[in-house]
Amino acid sequence: MWNIIERAKSISGCGISGIIHKKGKLISGEVIIKSICCQEERGNGLGAGYAAYGIYSDRKDYYALHVMADDKTALEKVEELLSHKTFLIYQEPIPTRKVKTIKNPPLFKRYFVKPKFEGELAEICDELAEDDYIVNLVMEINEKIEGAYVISSGKNMGVFKGVGFPDEIAEFFRIDEYSAYIWTAHNRFPTNTPGWWGGAHPFTILDWSIVHNGEISSYGTNKRYLELFGYKCTLLTDTEVVAYILDLLIRKHGLPLKVACKVMAPPFWMEIDEMPEEEKELLTALRVIYGGAMLNGPFAILFAYNGGLVGLNDRVKLRPLCAAEKGDVVYMASEEAAIRIVCPDPDRVWAPKAGEPVIAEMEPGSIPNQKSYLKGRTREVEDNGIGIRCRYTPLFTG
């Protein structure tokens, strides 16, 4: 039982924070801890978490699977599956500290893997195929191995989350000992869902991570839509669908960031009707084709990937979101106070408009395995006789 009675708490919403250095310089975990803990009153001790990018530079080319398990039996089943389906080059318990207020936490281990393709498929595998392989592996573990969950699966990044206030989760996972070029953090009030370790934010798939303040009232529609593409929603929290929608729209379907944001937070039909013909045609097509990916309900989200950090509000801005810049660093948070406590004198501070994304991407060549999604890509499919292979070509300019 977590002692939260004496802590200030409110059911008004969650706190979110994010920081990116656009030249890829590392930022101490102490900075993100300070920022998210400034928003303690936005949580209730039932969940908090952190996503960190650039923390595994010595194994940057391997997928880092952070696994949470109820017991050793569940971990053994995960390891048996990984031994058959991946090249497992290293594994270890995720370092933790004892925290007085955290009792009986799950087990946490991290595994560094590469997909194990067999036969002739091994000769044609590419980044897309490897990513798809890992997505399917994560879905299999989360759905079929009772008591085990993959809480992050990207390269050179990891998620640390659980039940507690943000300072308690930071102490438990020793966040102050990590340095990263992108951080996101969350102080969670669980909306319509139980407070449990797997249900805390961030939610991830591959190197996508998402933290969210608000409620995804379209969860059922989004979940059924995603299941058509093989995604399994098993973590009992509405925000999980956003991570998979990002992966589907941007990585798999090749939409540019701005276009994907218009899918998730589209203008109202009355607004679309007043737009120039070309823009009207595009947005109408997006709403028709991707209606199942539209997010309804109040939300402010931050999502990150290897190379960028994005903030987005719902289309009527029912949850707060603030952004700031100082030199090469961009900050985003629920409250301006959470930015100024770590950056007292920013060059610029602003509140993004409803449905308008704030996109901060790193300068090209700043980090290993860097990705940019400002321009879109689409698949071209060819049958080479031994299987289907896909390649990308430009779709939109963004």
N, C-alpha and C positions, 0 to 999 in steps of 0.2 A: 504494500500500500504506500503510495507516494504522499508525503506530507505537504499538502498544498493549501491547507486551511489558513495559514498565516500569510500567504503570498497574495499580493494585490492581483485581482483578476476581473475580467469583464467578458460578457458574451457578445460584445460589439463587433468582433472580427479578429482576424489574424494579423500578425506583423510579418512583413517580408523585407528583405534587404539583399542587395547585390552590388558587387564591385568588379570592375574589369580594368586592367592596365593594358592599354591599346598597343604597347610595345612589348608586351609579354614579360614584364618584370614581375617578380614574385612579391606577394603581399602577405604579411604575417597573418595567421589565423586570429591573433589577438584583435585585429582591426574589425573583422566581421563579427566576432563575439561581442565587442563593445557596441557595434551598431545594432544588432538584433536585440541585445539585452536592454537597450534603451527603450524598447517597445514591449517590455514585460507585461504591462497592463492589458495588452491586446491578446494575451493568451490565458490559459488556465492550468498549465502544468500537465496537460494530457498529450503533449506532443511538441517536438522541436527537432530541427535537423539542419545539416549543412551539406553543400556540394562543393567540392574543391577540384580545380583543374590545374594540371601540371605537377601533381604530387608524386608521380611514379616515373620520373624521367629516365631512370635506369632500366625500366621495362616498358618503355613508351610504345613499343610496337605490339604489345600483347593486350588482349582484352582483360581488364581487371574485374573479376566477378566478386562483388561483396555479397556474402551469403549470410543470412540470419536463420538460425535454426532453434527449434524448441529443445532439442536434445541431441546426443551424440549419434543416435540411430539415424536421425534425419540427415545429419552431416555425412554419415557413412554412405547413405544412399545417393547423395549428391556426388560424392567423390567417385563412387562406382560408375555413375553415369558419365562424369567428366573423363574418366579413364578410357571409356569406350568412344566418346565422341569428340574429344579434344586432345591436343598436345599440351599437357599440363607441365609447365616448366618450373613453377614455384608456388608454394602455398604456405600460409602461416595464419595464426590467430590475429585478428585485428587488435592492436594494443589498446587496452582500456585501463582506467583507474577505478578504484573502489570509491563510490559516492554514497554518503550516508543515507540520502533520500531515495536511492534507487535500489530496490530489493529484487532479487531473482531475475536479472535480465536474461534475455536469450543468449545463445552462443553466436559469436561472430567470427568468420574466417574470410580470407581473401585468396583468390586463386587467379593466377596469371596464365592465360590459355590462348591457343590458336585453334581454329577449326580443323578437324581431321577429315579432309576429303579423301575419298577412296578411288582407286583406279584412274581412269582417264580424266575424270572430273578434276582431279588434283592439278592437272596441267592447264586448265582453263579458268580456275577460280580467280576472281578479282575482288576488289574492295566491296562491291555491291553484294556479290555472292557470299563473302565472308560475313558481312553485316547481317544478311538475311539468315544465315546459318545460326549466328549467335542469338538473334531475335527468337527464332524457333526453339533454340535450346532454353532460353530464359522462360518462354511460355510453357515448355514441357516441365521444367523444374517447378515453377510456381503452381501449375495446375495439378501435377500428378504425384509429387513427393510431399506427403503430408508433413506439416510442421517445418518446411523449408521454403525460403523465399530469397530470390535474387533481388537485392535492393539497389544495385547499380552494376553496369556491365560495359562501360565505355573504356576507351584507351586513355591512359595517363590521367584518369580522374576517378573520383570515388565519392560515395554518399555515406554519411554518418547520421543516423536518426534514431529516435526512440521516444518513449514516454517520459516526460519531464519538462521542466522549464529550460530555456536555451542555455543558461549558464550551467545547469546540471548535465545536460547532454554534451556540452563542450568539454566539461571536466571529465566526464566518463570516457569520451573518445579521444581525449588529449588533443583537441583541436588547436590549442596554442602552440603545439609542436610542429604543425604543418605550415607550409607557405605555398600559395597558389597564385596564378595570374588571373583567375576568375573565381569568385566566391558567390554563392547564394546561400541564404539562410531563411529559416521560417520559425515562427512562434505560433503554434497552431491551436485554434479552437475547433474541435472536430464537428463538422456540420453533418447532421443526420447519420452519423457513423460512430462506432465505438472508438474510444481512445486506446489504441494498441500499437505496438512497436512497428509493425509493417504498415500501419495506416498513417504514420507521421509523414510529413513532407521532408525533403523533396521526393518526387516520383520520377522515375527514369526509364529509359530504354536506350541501349548503346550509350552515346555520349550526350544525349538529350537529358536535361534535368529541368523540372518545373516546380516552382513554389507558387502558392495561390492563396489569395485572400478573397473569400466570398463563397458562393455556392453555384455549382453547375446543375441547374434544374433540368437540363436536357440530358442528364446522365444516362437514362434508360435508352433514349434514342441514339446517343453517341455510342453506347456499349454495343447495341445490336448492329449498328453500322460497322464498327470496327471488327466485330466477329466475322463479318463477311470476308475480311482480308486476313483472317487467321490470328488476330490478337485476342488474348484471353485476359479479362479483367477479374483479378482474383484478390485484390488487396482491400476490398470493402470500403473504398473511399472514392467520392466523385471525381477528384482531381486526377486520378490515374488515367482517365480517358484522354486528358490533354496531352500527356507525354506520347501516347500512341498516335494521336491525331497529328502531332508535329512530325513524327517519324513517317507516317503515311503520306502526308501532303508534300513535305519538303524533300525527304530523302528518297522515297520510293516513287512518288508521282512527279517530282522535279519542279514543284512550284517555287517561285522566288519568295523570299521572306515576306515582303509586303503583300503579295498576292495571297499567301497562306493566312496572313493576319486578317485580310478581308474576308476570307472564308469563315474564320472563327468568330470575327466580330464585324459582320457585314453592315452596310448602311441599310436603313429602312427602305421598303419599296417606294415610298413616296419621294425619298431622296434620290433613288436611282432613276425614277421617271424624269427628274429635272436635270440629269447630267447630260453632257455632250454624247452624241450617238455612239462613238467608239467605246467610251468608258461605260456607258449604259449597257452596251452589248456584252462586254467582258464581265461586269458584275452580275448581270442577269444569268449568264452562262454558269458562273461560279455558284450562284445560289441554287440553280437547278441541278447541277452535277454533284455538288458537294453539300447538299442540304443536310445530310446526316452528320456532317462534321461541324455544323454551326453550333456555337456555345450559347445557350440561353442562361439567364440568371445574372446576378451581380458578380463581377470578378475584377480583380487586378492580379495579373500574373507576371512573373519573371521567368524566362526560360533561357538556358545557356547551352552551349555546345563548344567543341574545340575550335575556338576562334571568335566567339561572339556572345553577347548578352543582349536580350531583348525584353522590353517592358511593354505591356499591353493592357488597356482597360476594356471593359465591355462598352457597347455602343451608346450607352447613356451615362457612363462613368458613375456607377453606383458604389464604387469602392475607391478609396484614395490611392494615388500614385504620384510620387515626386521624383524628379531626376536632377542631377547636377554634374558639372564638369570641373575639374581642376587639372590643368595641364593635360597629361596623357591618361588620366584616370577618370572613369565615368562611374557615377553612383546612382543607384535607384533604390527607393524604399517606400514603405507605406506613409511615412511621416518625414518631414524635412528635418526634424530633430535627430532622427537616426542617421542622417547624412552629416549634419553639422557637428555631431559629437565626435566624428572621426575626421572631418574636413571643415574646420571652423570658418574658412574664408574661401569658398568655391568661386571660380570665375563666373559661373552661370548657374542659376537655379530656375527650374520651371515645372509646371504641372502639365503633363501631356493631355491632349484633348481626347475625348471619348473615341475609342476605336482607332486611334492613331498610334502606331508602334514607335517606340524609341529603340533604335537599333545602333548598337555599339560593336563594331567589328575591329579586330586587331589589324595592324598594318601587315601587308603581305610579307611572309617569311619570318614572322615573329616567333613562331613556336613550331615544334614537330607536329606532323599529322594535322596541320592547320586546315580548316574548312571555311569556305565562304558561301553563303546562300543568297547573296544579293541578286544574282542572276539565276534564272531557272534552268532546269535540265529535264529532259524526258527520255524515256527508254526507246531504243530501237531494238527489236527482237529478231534474232536469226537462229535458225536450226542448223547446227553444224554437224548433225548426224549422230552425235553422242549425247546430245542434251541441248536444252535451250540456254542461250547466252545473251546477255543484254549489254548494251553500251549506251552512253548518254550523249545527247546533242542539245544545243541551246533551244529553249522553248520561248521564254519571255525575257525581256531585258530588265524587267523589274520596274 
